[in-house]
C-alpha cells in the first residue's frame, strides 16, 4: 500500500512544482513524474474548489470505487488520494507509483507489430467484458477502459486513471465532469448536462464502451484499422454478452469510429488538446 504522510506530501508537491508536466494527454489533470525516496511517483493535481463537503464526497467515493473495480476483477494501480489547501481552497491530489513510459498501453499500441497489436486489443476488450459481467446489477458504477488509462506490467494490464471516480449514476458524474474540468465558469454554463452524455455514455453503456476502445485503436493505427475492426467483430461475436450488444457493436464497427465531436470541442475550449486524433473518414 502506498503510504504518504503530510510531511511526504509537502515534499512531493514541492518537487512536482519544479518539474514540467510529464504528459499533455490528461484532461482533468496533467501528471507530474518525480523521484521520491526509493520510488518514482506520478503526482496528479486537480482543480482547487471551495466546497469541503463536495471534496470529501469525491475522496470517499474514490476509495470505494477502487475497491469495487478490484471486486469486478480490474487490476488497479496502488493509488493514494489526499488533499491540501491552495489559496483558501481545497485541491485533490492523487499519487501513484509510476509505470515506465515503455509500459503505457497507448504507446505500446502505437508501436506494436500486427500480432502484438491484436493481443493488446484483446487484453483491453477482456477488461470491458469483466466490467459487463461482474459488476453488481443494483450498483450505479461507470468505467472507462480507454488506452490512455492503462499500462502493461509483467504481461498484465493495470488501470490507473481513477478520477473522476465513477461509483455513481451518470447524471451525477456529468455534474462532476463539468465542475472539475479545467475550463472557466462561463464555458461551463454553455454546456448542458445532457450534452456530456455524448462523452459519459462510453462509461456506462457497453456498446459505446467497446466502440470507444476500438475507435482509439484504429485512430492510433490507421494502417491497421481494417485488421482491428475484423478482430473486434470476431471478438464480440464470441464474447459472453447479449445478442443485442453483439448486433449494435457489429453495426457500429463497419467503419472505424471517430471520437465524439463534443469531446473534441470541450478539449479545444479548455486548451487541453493532447495528441490530435486522426479522423478516419
Secondary structure by P-SEA (a helix, b strand, c coil): cccccaaaaaaaaaaaaaccccccccccbbbbbbbcccbbbbbbbccccccaaaaaaaaaaaaaaaaaaaaaccccccccccccccccbbbbbbbcccccccccaaaaaacccaaaaaaaaaaaaaaaaaaacccccccbbbbbbccccccccccbbbbccccccccccaaaaaaaaaaaccccaaaaaacccccccccccccccaaaaaaaaaaaaaaacccaaaaaaaaaaaaaaaccccaaaaaaaaaaacccccccaaaaaaaaaaccccccccccc
